[in-house]
Amino acid sequence: MEIHNITFSFINFQATNTTTSNGISSILLTVPYQLNIYFGSFLWMTGNIGCIGNIIVFRSQAFRKRAYSIYLLSEAASEFIYFNFVLMTRILQKGFQIPLTTRYDVICKLRQFFSVWGNQISLSWFLLATIDRLLSAQRNNAYRRWSNNVGLAYKMCITCILFWLLFYGHRLILYSAASGACVPLSGFYDSFDTYLEAIFTALCPPIMMVVLTYFLLKSVRGVIQRQIFPVNNRIVVNVAHRSVLQQMDSRLTLMLLLQSIIAIITYVPFAIELIYSNVTQNRSKSSLRLAQEKVFIEFARLLSYTFFASSFYVSIISNIGFRRQMKKFFRKLQRSNHETGENTTCRTSGTNIDRQQK
């Protein structure tokens, strides 16, 4: 017992000396690890629940024959892999200090590739679903004809997979685990890859979200206004149809507004962090400054996962049809469990009766 106390006191003494000599609080040094463990685990749990919920809803009979459901179902499936490989390796590596990407070259290459490829295909499918809704609200029949095209949706999903594979495939070759770190090829490629990631995975998503939200809401409101038409010099309103469209308008407004806000909140800090880190990487910094930056870097990178983890919950809040499908699924599951229990009871009772007769 005394040996353990002496060892523990020695460790505390060393930690105190390190903190004093560098002028950095021990709490500040542990914050990045705690962020990855607790915040990262929270995102992993909520993200997986959301992915499963989205898969349940968009595979239901009410949604499966809609083009936008194919996009959103594909998005949910890719996000499931994204959370359970990219985010999980981050939690283990950055939080629990288990050397995966820094020790194993294959994991290093795959994670660096999936971190951007998974992000881009998920975002692309979400944007394609939004574009599908945008086309469905157009006045021109030529544009509306492109909406809810199931065959086209499958082709676009495959195209996205192949396009982003070719676009980011260089990471599978030019990243490697060396000197205790998973790093890109030094020199021009290092800077090129950093700015490429900042532009396509951090800056473009919120911009695209805001632009598509604006045009979609404008189109839906245009459809509503077309229900007001003059008859005998009087304005007549198709009240029943207007009411349905108003409901659609309000739901789209709420859903896309929430998604846009989340995209801006989660992606802009990530873009700032990437650009700042690349611009200031050769500057001399104090130990305190480096510790503070490490906290911001880990928080900004974890925050970027929030957009994908929140899509299910935004749909639950803003979409009545989505909530209805979830309730229907749980009722069906409960009914199935009840019937299974009754069948088991009947079989057990029959077996007991047979034994008594024998």
HUCORDA-V527755 format. One record per residue. N is the residue number from 1. RES is the residue in one small letter. OMEGA is omega in radians with two decimals (* if undefined). Layout:
BEGIN
n->N res->RES omega->OMEGA
n->N res->RES omega->OMEGA
END
This chain:
BEGIN
n->1 res->m omega->-3.14
n->2 res->e omega->3.14
n->3 res->i omega->3.12
n->4 res->h omega->-3.13
n->5 res->n omega->3.13
n->6 res->i omega->3.13
n->7 res->t omega->-3.13
n->8 res->f omega->3.13
n->9 res->s omega->3.13
n->10 res->f omega->3.11
n->11 res->i omega->3.12
n->12 res->n omega->3.14
n->13 res->f omega->3.11
n->14 res->q omega->-3.14
n->15 res->a omega->3.14
n->16 res->t omega->3.13
n->17 res->n omega->3.13
n->18 res->t omega->3.14
n->19 res->t omega->-3.11
n->20 res->t omega->-3.09
n->21 res->s omega->-3.14
n->22 res->n omega->-3.11
n->23 res->g omega->-3.10
n->24 res->i omega->3.10
n->25 res->s omega->3.11
n->26 res->s omega->3.11
n->27 res->i omega->3.13
n->28 res->l omega->-3.13
n->29 res->l omega->-3.11
n->30 res->t omega->-3.10
n->31 res->v omega->3.14
n->32 res->p omega->3.13
n->33 res->y omega->3.13
n->34 res->q omega->3.10
n->35 res->l omega->-3.13
n->36 res->n omega->-3.13
n->37 res->i omega->-2.99
n->38 res->y omega->3.12
n->39 res->f omega->3.11
n->40 res->g omega->3.12
n->41 res->s omega->3.09
n->42 res->f omega->3.11
n->43 res->l omega->3.12
n->44 res->w omega->-3.12
n->45 res->m omega->-3.13
n->46 res->t omega->3.12
n->47 res->g omega->3.12
n->48 res->n omega->3.08
n->49 res->i omega->3.13
n->50 res->g omega->3.13
n->51 res->c omega->3.13
n->52 res->i omega->3.10
n->53 res->g omega->3.11
n->54 res->n omega->3.13
n->55 res->i omega->3.12
n->56 res->i omega->-3.07
n->57 res->v omega->-3.03
n->58 res->f omega->2.99
n->59 res->r omega->-3.12
n->60 res->s omega->-3.07
n->61 res->q omega->-3.11
n->62 res->a omega->-3.04
n->63 res->f omega->-2.91
n->64 res->r omega->-3.11
n->65 res->k omega->3.11
n->66 res->r omega->-3.08
n->67 res->a omega->-3.11
n->68 res->y omega->3.08
n->69 res->s omega->3.10
n->70 res->i omega->3.09
n->71 res->y omega->-3.07
n->72 res->l omega->3.06
n->73 res->l omega->3.09
n->74 res->s omega->3.10
n->75 res->e omega->-3.13
n->76 res->a omega->3.14
n->77 res->a omega->-3.14
n->78 res->s omega->3.12
n->79 res->e omega->3.09
n->80 res->f omega->3.07
n->81 res->i omega->-3.12
n->82 res->y omega->-3.13
n->83 res->f omega->-3.01
n->84 res->n omega->3.01
n->85 res->f omega->-3.06
n->86 res->v omega->-3.12
n->87 res->l omega->-3.13
n->88 res->m omega->3.11
n->89 res->t omega->3.07
n->90 res->r omega->-3.13
n->91 res->i omega->-3.12
n->92 res->l omega->-3.08
n->93 res->q omega->-3.03
n->94 res->k omega->-3.11
n->95 res->g omega->-3.09
n->96 res->f omega->3.07
n->97 res->q omega->3.05
n->98 res->i omega->-3.05
n->99 res->p omega->3.11
n->100 res->l omega->-3.10
n->101 res->t omega->-3.12
n->102 res->t omega->-3.12
n->103 res->r omega->-3.05
n->104 res->y omega->-3.07
n->105 res->d omega->-3.12
n->106 res->v omega->3.12
n->107 res->i omega->3.10
n->108 res->c omega->-3.11
n->109 res->k omega->-3.09
n->110 res->l omega->-3.12
n->111 res->r omega->3.12
n->112 res->q omega->3.10
n->113 res->f omega->-3.09
n->114 res->f omega->-3.13
n->115 res->s omega->3.10
n->116 res->v omega->-3.13
n->117 res->w omega->3.12
n->118 res->g omega->3.10
n->119 res->n omega->-3.04
n->120 res->q omega->-3.13
n->121 res->i omega->3.10
n->122 res->s omega->3.12
n->123 res->l omega->-3.13
n->124 res->s omega->3.14
n->125 res->w omega->3.07
n->126 res->f omega->3.13
n->127 res->l omega->3.10
n->128 res->l omega->3.07
n->129 res->a omega->3.10
n->130 res->t omega->3.11
n->131 res->i omega->3.09
n->132 res->d omega->3.10
n->133 res->r omega->3.10
n->134 res->l omega->3.13
n->135 res->l omega->-3.12
n->136 res->s omega->-3.12
n->137 res->a omega->-3.11
n->138 res->q omega->3.12
n->139 res->r omega->-3.09
n->140 res->n omega->-3.14
n->141 res->n omega->3.14
n->142 res->a omega->3.09
n->143 res->y omega->-3.10
n->144 res->r omega->-3.13
n->145 res->r omega->3.14
n->146 res->w omega->-3.12
n->147 res->s omega->3.12
n->148 res->n omega->3.08
n->149 res->n omega->-3.03
n->150 res->v omega->3.12
n->151 res->g omega->3.11
n->152 res->l omega->-3.13
n->153 res->a omega->3.11
n->154 res->y omega->3.14
n->155 res->k omega->-3.14
n->156 res->m omega->3.10
n->157 res->c omega->3.12
n->158 res->i omega->3.12
n->159 res->t omega->3.13
n->160 res->c omega->3.14
n->161 res->i omega->-3.09
n->162 res->l omega->-3.11
n->163 res->f omega->-3.11
n->164 res->w omega->3.03
n->165 res->l omega->3.11
n->166 res->l omega->-3.07
n->167 res->f omega->-3.07
n->168 res->y omega->-3.11
n->169 res->g omega->3.14
n->170 res->h omega->-3.14
n->171 res->r omega->3.11
n->172 res->l omega->-3.11
n->173 res->i omega->-2.94
n->174 res->l omega->2.99
n->175 res->y omega->3.12
n->176 res->s omega->3.06
n->177 res->a omega->-3.10
n->178 res->a omega->3.09
n->179 res->s omega->3.08
n->180 res->g omega->3.13
n->181 res->a omega->3.05
n->182 res->c omega->-2.95
n->183 res->v omega->3.06
n->184 res->p omega->3.06
n->185 res->l omega->-3.07
n->186 res->s omega->3.13
n->187 res->g omega->-3.07
n->188 res->f omega->-3.08
n->189 res->y omega->3.14
n->190 res->d omega->3.13
n->191 res->s omega->3.14
n->192 res->f omega->-3.12
n->193 res->d omega->3.14
n->194 res->t omega->-3.14
n->195 res->y omega->3.08
n->196 res->l omega->3.11
n->197 res->e omega->-3.13
n->198 res->a omega->-3.09
n->199 res->i omega->-2.99
n->200 res->f omega->-3.11
n->201 res->t omega->-3.10
n->202 res->a omega->-3.08
n->203 res->l omega->-3.07
n->204 res->c omega->-3.09
n->205 res->p omega->-3.14
n->206 res->p omega->3.13
n->207 res->i omega->3.12
n->208 res->m omega->3.13
n->209 res->m omega->-3.13
n->210 res->v omega->-3.12
n->211 res->v omega->-3.13
n->212 res->l omega->3.08
n->213 res->t omega->3.13
n->214 res->y omega->-3.09
n->215 res->f omega->3.14
n->216 res->l omega->3.14
n->217 res->l omega->3.09
n->218 res->k omega->3.14
n->219 res->s omega->-3.14
n->220 res->v omega->3.12
n->221 res->r omega->3.06
n->222 res->g omega->3.09
n->223 res->v omega->3.13
n->224 res->i omega->-3.13
n->225 res->q omega->3.14
n->226 res->r omega->3.08
n->227 res->q omega->3.08
n->228 res->i omega->-3.06
n->229 res->f omega->-3.10
n->230 res->p omega->3.04
n->231 res->v omega->-3.12
n->232 res->n omega->3.12
n->233 res->n omega->3.07
n->234 res->r omega->3.13
n->235 res->i omega->3.13
n->236 res->v omega->-3.12
n->237 res->v omega->3.04
n->238 res->n omega->-2.94
n->239 res->v omega->-3.08
n->240 res->a omega->-3.11
n->241 res->h omega->3.13
n->242 res->r omega->-3.14
n->243 res->s omega->3.12
n->244 res->v omega->-3.12
n->245 res->l omega->3.09
n->246 res->q omega->3.08
n->247 res->q omega->3.11
n->248 res->m omega->-3.14
n->249 res->d omega->-3.10
n->250 res->s omega->-3.14
n->251 res->r omega->3.11
n->252 res->l omega->3.14
n->253 res->t omega->-3.11
n->254 res->l omega->-3.09
n->255 res->m omega->-3.08
n->256 res->l omega->3.08
n->257 res->l omega->3.10
n->258 res->l omega->3.14
n->259 res->q omega->3.13
n->260 res->s omega->3.13
n->261 res->i omega->3.13
n->262 res->i omega->3.13
n->263 res->a omega->-3.13
n->264 res->i omega->-3.11
n->265 res->i omega->-3.02
n->266 res->t omega->-3.04
n->267 res->y omega->-3.10
n->268 res->v omega->3.07
n->269 res->p omega->3.11
n->270 res->f omega->3.11
n->271 res->a omega->3.12
n->272 res->i omega->-3.13
n->273 res->e omega->-3.13
n->274 res->l omega->-3.12
n->275 res->i omega->-3.13
n->276 res->y omega->-3.13
n->277 res->s omega->-3.12
n->278 res->n omega->-3.10
n->279 res->v omega->-3.02
n->280 res->t omega->-3.03
n->281 res->q omega->-3.12
n->282 res->n omega->3.14
n->283 res->r omega->3.10
n->284 res->s omega->-3.11
n->285 res->k omega->3.10
n->286 res->s omega->3.12
n->287 res->s omega->3.11
n->288 res->l omega->3.13
n->289 res->r omega->3.12
n->290 res->l omega->3.12
n->291 res->a omega->3.12
n->292 res->q omega->3.13
n->293 res->e omega->3.13
n->294 res->k omega->3.09
n->295 res->v omega->-3.13
n->296 res->f omega->-3.13
n->297 res->i omega->-3.12
n->298 res->e omega->3.14
n->299 res->f omega->-3.12
n->300 res->a omega->-3.12
n->301 res->r omega->3.07
n->302 res->l omega->-3.12
n->303 res->l omega->-3.12
n->304 res->s omega->3.10
n->305 res->y omega->-3.01
n->306 res->t omega->-3.12
n->307 res->f omega->-3.13
n->308 res->f omega->-3.13
n->309 res->a omega->-3.01
n->310 res->s omega->-3.01
n->311 res->s omega->3.14
n->312 res->f omega->-3.07
n->313 res->y omega->3.04
n->314 res->v omega->3.12
n->315 res->s omega->3.12
n->316 res->i omega->-3.10
n->317 res->i omega->-2.92
n->318 res->s omega->-3.02
n->319 res->n omega->-3.13
n->320 res->i omega->3.14
n->321 res->g omega->3.11
n->322 res->f omega->3.13
n->323 res->r omega->3.14
n->324 res->r omega->3.13
n->325 res->q omega->3.09
n->326 res->m omega->3.10
n->327 res->k omega->3.14
n->328 res->k omega->3.14
n->329 res->f omega->-3.12
n->330 res->f omega->3.06
n->331 res->r omega->3.12
n->332 res->k omega->3.12
n->333 res->l omega->3.11
n->334 res->q omega->3.12
n->335 res->r omega->3.14
n->336 res->s omega->3.10
n->337 res->n omega->3.13
n->338 res->h omega->3.13
n->339 res->e omega->3.10
n->340 res->t omega->3.11
n->341 res->g omega->3.12
n->342 res->e omega->3.13
n->343 res->n omega->3.12
n->344 res->t omega->3.13
n->345 res->t omega->3.13
n->346 res->c omega->3.14
n->347 res->r omega->3.13
n->348 res->t omega->3.13
n->349 res->s omega->3.14
n->350 res->g omega->3.13
n->351 res->t omega->3.11
n->352 res->n omega->-3.14
n->353 res->i omega->3.12
n->354 res->d omega->-3.14
n->355 res->r omega->3.12
n->356 res->q omega->3.13
n->357 res->q omega->3.10
n->358 res->k omega->*
END
